[in-house]
Structures are given as structure tokens and as C-alpha cells.
Amino acid sequence: MLKELVSVMASFLDGKKLAEELTTMYKELRASGFSEEVATEMVREFYKKKLEMAHPLIRLCACSLSP
């Protein structure tokens, strides 16, 4: 189970994947007709929420690694 937790956390916080995800989201929003400002704000909020969700995962993994 610990291996799976670490794997999930690593993929969740993978910088390259995250950058690709945010770029794709922005491009799709713009292609759908959202203004640059709105698309930027939506991507920013998505990124912020994703990082907020990472904190409990980090704590969970840290607790799992403790003796």
C-alpha cells in the first residue's frame, strides 16, 4: 500500500505532467471561447486547488513512513 501511495503522490506532483495538464487546460479553454483573463484565472484556481489537495497526501505519506 505504501508503494501505491508514493506512486500516486509522485504522479500527482510531477512537474512535467502538471505543466502539460495546465497548458492543455488553458488551450482548451481558449479554444472554447473563454477570454485570456478568464482562462488564466480558471487555470490558476485549478492549480491552486490541486496543490491544496497535495498537502494531505504529503502528510499521509510522511505518517506512513514514520516508525
N, C-alpha and C positions, 0 to 999 in steps of 0.2 A: 504494500500500500504506500509506503514512503516513497518508493521509486516513482510511482504514478503521480504522487503529489509534486515531487520535484520536477517531473516532466511537464506537468500542467503549468506549474509556475514559470518554468523556463520558456515555454512556448508563449505564455501569456505576456511575458515581459521581453520577448525577443525584439530588439530594436529594429532590425531589418523588416521583420514581419509587420510590426506595428506601423512603421513608416509606409509600407506598401498598403496596408489597410486604410490608413488615414488618407493617403494620396488617392486611392481608388474611391473612397467615400466622397472626397472633395470633388473629384472629376465627375462622378455620377450625379451629385447634387447640382453642379453647374450645368451638366448636360440636360438635367431635368428642368432647367429654367430658374433655379434659385440664383439670386444675386451673389456677387462675390462676398459681400459683407455677411449675408445670411449663411452661406455655405461655410465660410470661415468660422463663424460663431458656432454652428452646429458641430463641425469637426472638433473645435476647441472643447466644447462641452462633452462630446463623446470621449475624447482623450482624457479629460479631467475625471470623468466617471470611471473610466477603465483603470486609471491609476488609483482611484479611491478603492476600487474593488480589489486591487492587488495587495493592499495593506493587510487585510485579514489572511490572505493566502501566505504572505511572508511570515506573519505571526504563527500561523498554523504549522508551517514547515519548521520554523525555529523551535516550536514546542515539541514537535515530533522528533527532532534531532537531540533534544535535551535528554540526559540520562535519567 
